[in-house]
């Protein structure tokens, strides 16, 4: 009788297979590792895109440069026309030294912005100094540039040769009150480009532009606050390297020889004959005049302005809204390809005026040589009429009013070409605007209004590289929640999400057991 052989198959069935648990652990570990690696890659890509946006533009891969970068929030080029043109035209090196507390909330914004400047010009030499770590370097900077690092989160120093400009960190953020009692001040905007471009312009310019502001005829003061005041223009002129000087012609008989631009902003009283003669003499010496005029106000300058080809209509531009109400608000449109408005025309943006008169073209006086060339650069959109009579809530256009457009609201005048010679000589430049309030504090919140003023001034002083669209405010989107909404959101994050994950995991586990 044969011996019974051991049943090896039965033994194998009774033994646990050590391979399967190890394989399961390996598969789970591999899956977890892949998820961690994928997450790490996504974090790395996001970090690089935020810190080095120029790496992610295909145009730079071809050109081997870092000249093009993108703002991933707004999908627009980060820097403005004026800054890009200024950087492109740099001829000398400019040192930009950032002395900053790198843990401060502003540092990343400052660094990112200035890296854009560095990427667009080989003449920008950027240096970062950590205020809390590079103590020896900070001490050296304090001695050389004379600033107090203890009172500021940081400073940005622009230096070219002996010319230098220091931007304080406290000037850069725009803050608004928040909280129940307004005790908190959250940063809602960042004015880095405005201040950095201004500092760059200051250190690369030979001298500030000297503008004289004519006073003594009821003009709006640049110190006046309120919605109809001009106080916001002070910062605007300062940022753009203009030195403003008040001027009263009653006290002196002529415009100073160092006047680069004469500003006459909304006079309400008539000029005396000797004052008109002083302005006329200034223009004959190739002077530059920027003048804004209120509707239906006689200034005594009508004949002088008319001799340069501009007729001042004694009207007010009006239109009716869709609800039948009348408005003085005038939406303008750019005319032609004049340098002042060319870029605005390409981007389809234009100023908004209010309380505006019509300006028309007429033949210049023949005795003015070289002959002026007036050009309408802004006019009112369709639907406006020039009201010549009394105005009340029942006012409607009639045959006595100026009905036929276009209604010019801004005219640029240049006298440069000698008739019949083709020779271009230096002549006077004049901007006449039929509104005064378009520069008021309330209206300059519309960025094209400031762009128009800045472009006009740069055109007159031949600073053509700065004609364009100025830096725009940083847009930030805030989610405001009520206390009840915050409680619901907190409950969902702390309890709802873990519960959903747990239930999902239990269902998966239960189905696999089956």
C-alpha positions in Angstrom: 0.0 0.0 0.0 1.5 3.2 -1.2 2.3 5.9 1.2 0.1 9.0 1.0 2.1 11.9 -0.4 1.7 15.3 1.2 -0.8 17.5 -0.6 1.4 20.5 -1.4 -1.6 22.3 -3.0 -3.5 22.2 0.3 -0.5 23.5 2.1 -0.2 26.5 -0.3 -3.9 27.3 0.2 -3.4 27.4 3.9 -0.4 29.7 3.8 -0.7 33.4 3.3 0.9 34.7 0.1 3.5 37.3 1.2 3.8 38.7 -2.3 0.3 40.2 -2.5 0.5 42.4 0.6 3.9 43.7 -0.4 2.6 44.4 -4.0 -0.5 46.2 -2.6 1.7 48.4 -0.3 4.0 49.2 -3.2 1.1 50.2 -5.4 -0.4 52.4 -2.8 3.0 54.0 -2.0 3.5 54.5 -5.7 0.1 56.2 -6.1 0.7 58.5 -3.1 4.2 59.3 -4.4 2.8 60.2 -7.9 0.2 62.5 -6.3 2.8 64.2 -4.1 5.1 64.7 -7.2 2.2 66.0 -9.3 1.3 68.5 -6.5 5.0 69.6 -6.2 5.3 70.1 -9.9 2.1 72.2 -10.0 3.4 74.3 -7.0 6.8 74.8 -8.7 5.2 75.9 -12.0 2.9 78.3 -10.2 5.9 79.7 -8.2 8.0 80.1 -11.4 5.1 81.7 -13.3 4.6 84.2 -10.5 8.3 85.0 -10.0 9.5 84.8 -13.6 6.5 85.5 -15.9 8.9 86.2 -18.8 9.9 82.5 -18.9 6.4 81.5 -19.9 6.1 83.7 -23.0 7.1 81.8 -26.3 8.3 85.0 -27.9 11.2 85.1 -25.4 12.2 81.5 -26.3 12.7 82.6 -29.9 14.4 86.0 -29.1 16.5 84.5 -26.2 15.6 87.6 -24.2 13.3 88.5 -21.3 11.6 91.5 -22.9 8.0 90.2 -22.9 6.1 89.2 -19.7 2.5 88.9 -18.8 0.3 89.7 -15.8 -1.6 86.4 -15.3 -4.4 88.2 -13.4 -5.4 90.8 -16.1 -3.9 89.0 -19.2 -2.3 92.3 -20.2 1.3 93.5 -20.4 2.3 94.6 -16.9 4.1 97.9 -17.7 2.4 100.8 -19.4 3.2 102.4 -22.7 5.0 105.3 -21.1 7.2 103.1 -18.9 8.1 100.8 -21.8 9.1 103.7 -24.1 11.1 105.3 -21.3 13.0 102.1 -20.7 13.6 101.5 -24.4 15.1 105.0 -24.8 17.5 104.7 -21.8 21.0 105.6 -22.9 22.9 105.3 -19.6 22.9 102.8 -16.7 20.6 103.5 -13.8 21.2 101.7 -10.5 18.0 100.6 -8.7 18.8 99.5 -5.1 16.0 98.0 -3.1 16.7 98.2 0.6 13.7 96.3 2.1 12.4 94.1 4.8 11.9 91.0 2.7 9.2 89.7 5.0 7.1 92.8 4.5 3.9 92.4 2.4 5.1 95.0 -0.1 8.4 93.4 -0.9 7.1 90.8 -3.4 5.2 93.4 -5.3 8.2 95.8 -5.4 10.5 93.0 -6.5 8.2 91.7 -9.2 7.6 95.2 -10.6 11.3 96.1 -10.7 12.2 92.8 -12.3 9.9 93.9 -15.2 12.0 97.1 -15.5 15.1 95.1 -15.5 13.8 92.7 -18.1 13.0 95.5 -20.5 16.3 97.4 -20.4 19.9 96.4 -20.1 20.6 99.8 -18.5 18.6 98.9 -15.4 21.0 97.5 -12.8 18.8 96.0 -10.0 20.2 95.2 -6.6 18.2 93.7 -3.6 19.5 94.4 -0.1 17.8 92.6 2.8 17.4 95.1 5.6 17.4 92.5 8.3 20.3 90.3 7.0 22.7 92.5 5.1 23.3 94.8 8.0 26.8 95.9 6.8 25.4 96.8 3.4 22.4 98.6 4.9 24.7 100.7 7.1 26.7 101.6 4.0 23.5 102.6 2.2 22.3 104.7 5.1 25.6 106.6 5.2 25.6 107.2 1.5 21.9 108.0 0.8 20.9 109.3 4.2 17.6 107.6 5.1 16.4 106.1 8.3 15.8 102.3 7.9 14.0 102.0 11.3 11.1 104.3 10.2 10.4 102.7 6.9 9.6 99.2 5.7 12.0 99.9 2.9 13.3 102.3 0.3 14.0 102.1 -3.4 16.9 104.2 -4.6 17.3 105.2 -8.3 20.7 106.6 -9.1 22.4 107.8 -12.3 25.7 109.5 -11.8 25.2 112.3 -9.3 21.4 112.3 -9.7 19.4 110.2 -7.3 15.8 109.8 -6.3 14.5 107.8 -3.2 11.0 106.2 -3.2 9.7 105.4 0.3 7.7 102.2 0.8 5.0 104.2 2.6 4.0 105.9 -0.6 3.4 102.8 -2.6 0.2 101.1 -1.2 -3.3 102.3 -1.5 -5.2 101.4 1.6 -8.9 101.6 2.6 -10.5 101.3 6.0 -12.2 98.0 6.9 -13.7 96.4 10.0 -16.7 97.4 12.0 -15.2 100.7 13.2 -12.8 101.2 10.3 -9.8 100.2 12.5 -8.1 98.1 9.8 -6.5 99.5 6.7 -6.3 96.8 3.9 -4.1 97.3 0.8 -6.4 97.8 -2.1 -3.9 99.0 -4.7 -0.2 99.4 -5.5 1.3 102.6 -7.0 4.7 101.1 -7.7 4.9 101.9 -11.4 3.8 105.5 -11.0 6.5 106.2 -8.4 9.2 104.1 -10.1 8.7 105.6 -13.5 8.6 109.1 -12.0 11.9 108.4 -10.2 13.5 107.0 -13.4 12.3 110.1 -15.3 13.8 112.4 -12.6 17.2 110.8 -12.6 17.5 110.6 -16.4 16.2 114.2 -17.1 18.7 117.1 -17.1 16.3 119.3 -15.2 12.6 119.5 -14.1 10.1 121.0 -16.5 9.3 124.5 -15.2 5.6 125.3 -15.6 4.1 128.7 -14.6 0.5 128.7 -13.4 -1.2 132.0 -14.1 -3.1 133.4 -11.1 -5.2 136.5 -10.3 -8.2 136.0 -12.6 -10.3 133.6 -10.6 -8.5 130.5 -11.8 -8.9 127.3 -9.9 -6.1 126.8 -7.4 -4.0 123.7 -7.5 -4.3 123.6 -3.7 -8.1 123.5 -3.7 -9.7 120.3 -2.5 -13.2 119.0 -3.0 -14.8 117.5 -6.1 -14.3 120.6 -8.2 -10.8 121.3 -6.9 -7.4 120.7 -8.5 -5.4 119.4 -5.5 -4.9 115.9 -7.1 -3.0 117.6 -9.9 -0.2 118.6 -7.6 0.9 114.9 -7.1 0.4 114.4 -10.8 2.8 117.2 -11.8 5.3 116.1 -9.1 5.3 112.5 -10.3 6.0 113.6 -13.9 9.0 115.9 -13.0 7.2 119.2 -13.4 8.1 122.2 -11.2 5.1 124.5 -10.7 5.5 128.2 -10.1 2.6 130.6 -9.5 2.6 133.7 -11.7 0.8 137.0 -11.4 1.2 139.3 -14.4 -0.1 142.2 -12.5 3.2 142.1 -10.6 5.5 141.8 -13.6 5.2 142.7 -17.2 6.4 139.6 -18.9 6.4 135.8 -18.8 9.8 134.6 -17.3 12.3 133.4 -19.9 12.7 130.0 -18.1 9.0 129.2 -18.6 8.7 125.8 -20.4 4.9 125.8 -20.3 2.4 128.4 -19.3 -0.8 127.1 -17.7 -4.0 129.1 -17.7 -6.7 127.0 -15.9 -10.2 128.4 -16.0 -10.0 132.2 -15.6 -13.3 133.9 -14.6 -12.2 137.5 -15.0 -11.0 139.5 -18.0 -7.3 139.9 -18.6 -5.9 143.5 -18.9 -4.4 144.7 -22.1 -0.9 144.5 -20.8 -1.4 140.9 -19.6 -2.7 139.9 -23.1 0.3 141.6 -24.6 2.7 139.6 -22.3 1.1 136.3 -23.3 1.3 137.3 -27.0 4.9 138.2 -26.7 5.6 134.9 -24.9 4.0 132.9 -27.8 6.0 134.9 -30.4 9.1 133.7 -28.6 8.1 130.1 -29.3 6.4 129.7 -25.9 4.0 126.8 -25.0 0.5 127.5 -23.7 -2.1 125.1 -22.2 -5.4 126.9 -21.5 -8.8 125.6 -20.3 -11.8 127.9 -20.7 -15.2 127.8 -19.0 -18.3 128.1 -21.1 -19.9 131.6 -21.4 -17.1 133.3 -19.6 -15.4 136.2 -21.4 -11.6 136.3 -20.6 -10.3 139.0 -23.0 -8.1 136.3 -24.7 -10.7 135.6 -27.4 -8.9 137.7 -30.0 -5.5 136.3 -29.3 -6.7 132.7 -29.4 -8.7 133.5 -32.6 -5.5 134.8 -34.3 -4.1 131.3 -33.9 -7.1 129.7 -35.7 -9.6 128.9 -32.8 -13.1 130.3 -32.6 -14.6 130.1 -29.1 -18.3 129.5 -29.3 -20.4 131.0 -26.5 -22.4 127.9 -25.9 -22.6 124.9 -23.5 -22.7 121.3 -24.8 -25.8 119.4 -23.7 -27.6 116.1 -24.5 -30.5 114.1 -23.2 -30.2 110.8 -21.5 -32.4 107.8 -22.3 -34.6 108.7 -19.4 -35.2 112.2 -20.8 -33.0 114.0 -18.3 -30.5 116.5 -19.5 -26.7 116.2 -18.8 -23.6 118.4 -19.1 -21.4 115.3 -19.1 -19.7 115.1 -22.5 -18.2 111.8 -23.8 -15.5 112.7 -26.3 -13.9 110.9 -29.2 -10.4 111.3 -30.6 -9.9 112.8 -34.0 -7.2 111.8 -36.5 -3.7 110.7 -35.8 -2.3 113.6 -33.8 0.5 112.4 -31.5 -1.4 113.5 -28.4 -4.4 111.2 -29.0 -2.9 108.6 -31.4 -2.4 105.9 -28.8 -5.7 106.7 -27.1 -7.4 106.3 -30.5 -5.8 102.9 -31.0 -7.0 101.7 -27.6 -10.4 103.3 -28.1 -10.2 105.3 -24.9 -10.9 109.0 -24.5 -11.5 111.7 -21.8 -14.8 112.6 -20.3 -15.6 116.3 -20.0 -18.3 118.2 -18.2 -19.6 121.8 -18.6 -17.9 122.2 -22.0 -18.1 124.8 -24.8 -17.6 124.2 -28.5 -14.3 125.1 -30.2 -14.3 125.7 -34.0 -11.5 126.2 -36.5 -11.1 129.5 -38.4 -8.3 130.9 -40.6 -5.3 132.1 -38.5 -4.2 135.7 -38.7 -1.9 136.2 -41.6 0.6 138.3 -39.6 1.6 135.4 -37.5 4.7 133.8 -39.0 5.3 130.9 -39.1 1.6 130.3 -39.8 -0.2 128.3 -37.0 -1.7 124.9 -37.9 -4.8 124.2 -35.6 -6.1 120.7 -35.4 -9.2 119.4 -33.6 -8.0 116.4 -31.5 -11.1 115.8 -29.3 -14.7 116.3 -30.2 -18.0 115.4 -28.6 -19.7 112.2 -29.6 -22.9 112.3 -31.6 -26.1 113.6 -30.0 -24.8 116.8 -28.4 -25.9 120.3 -29.3 -24.4 123.7 -28.3 -27.0 125.6 -26.3 -26.8 129.3 -26.7 -29.9 130.4 -24.7 -31.0 130.1 -21.0 -30.9 126.6 -19.5 -33.5 124.9 -17.3 -35.0 121.5 -17.0 -37.2 122.1 -20.0 -34.4 123.2 -22.3 -34.6 121.7 -25.8 -32.5 122.4 -28.9 -33.8 124.9 -31.4 -32.7 126.7 -34.6 -30.8 129.3 -32.6 -28.4 126.7 -31.1 -25.4 125.1 -32.6 -26.8 121.8 -33.9 -24.4 120.7 -36.6 -21.3 118.8 -35.4 -18.7 117.8 -34.9 -18.4 119.9 -31.8 -14.7 120.3 -31.1 -13.7 120.4 -27.4 -9.9 120.4 -27.6 -7.6 121.9 -30.3 -3.9 121.6 -30.7 -2.0 124.4 -32.5 1.5 124.3 -33.8 3.4 126.9 -35.7 6.5 125.4 -37.2 6.7 125.1 -41.0 7.7 128.3 -42.9 5.1 128.7 -45.7 6.5 127.6 -49.1 10.0 126.7 -47.8 9.5 123.3 -46.3 11.8 124.4 -43.5 10.8 123.2 -40.0 11.6 125.8 -37.3 10.9 125.9 -33.6 7.6 127.5 -33.0 4.9 127.9 -30.4 2.6 125.1 -29.3 -0.9 125.7 -27.8 -3.6 123.5 -26.4 -7.0 125.0 -26.1 -9.6 123.0 -24.1 -13.3 124.0 -23.9 -13.7 122.6 -20.4 -12.1 123.5 -17.0 -13.7 120.8 -14.8 -12.3 117.9 -16.8 -9.1 118.3 -14.6 -11.1 118.5 -11.3 -10.5 116.0 -8.6 -13.7 114.2 -9.4 -13.0 113.9 -13.2 -9.4 112.9 -12.9 -10.5 109.6 -11.5 -11.0 108.8 -15.2 -7.5 107.9 -16.3 -7.8 109.1 -19.9 -8.3 112.7 -18.6 -4.9 112.6 -16.9 -3.4 110.9 -20.0 -4.7 113.7 -22.2 -3.1 116.4 -20.0 0.2 114.5 -19.7 0.4 113.8 -23.4 -0.4 117.4 -24.3 2.3 118.7 -22.0 4.9 116.2 -23.3 4.0 117.0 -26.9 4.6 120.7 -26.2 8.0 120.2 -24.6 9.0 117.5 -27.1 9.2 114.7 -24.6 7.6 112.5 -27.2 8.9 109.2 -25.7 6.5 109.7 -22.8 3.3 110.1 -24.9 1.1 107.2 -24.4 -1.1 105.5 -21.8 0.0 106.0 -18.2 0.1 103.3 -15.5 -3.3 102.1 -14.4 -4.3 101.4 -10.8 -4.0 97.8 -9.6 -7.4 96.2 -9.5 -8.1 93.9 -6.6 -11.3 91.9 -6.2 -12.6 91.5 -2.7 -15.2 89.1 -1.4 -17.2 90.7 1.4 -19.2 88.2 3.6 -21.7 88.7 6.4 -21.0 87.1 9.8 -23.6 84.4 8.9 -22.0 83.7 5.6 -18.5 83.4 7.2 -19.9 80.9 9.8 -21.4 78.8 7.0 -18.1 78.9 5.0 -16.1 78.0 8.1 -18.4 75.1 9.0 -18.2 73.7 5.5 -14.4 73.9 5.4 -13.8 72.4 8.9 -16.6 69.9 8.9 -18.2 69.5 5.5 -15.1 68.8 3.5 -13.6 66.2 5.9 -17.0 64.5 6.1 -17.3 64.3 2.3 -13.8 62.9 2.1 -14.5 60.4 4.8 -17.8 59.2 3.3 -16.2 58.9 -0.1 -13.4 56.8 1.4 -15.8 54.5 3.2 -17.9 53.9 0.1 -14.7 53.0 -1.9 -13.5 50.7 0.9 -16.9 49.0 1.2 -17.2 48.4 -2.5 -13.7 46.9 -2.7 -14.5 44.5 0.2 -17.3 43.1 -1.9 
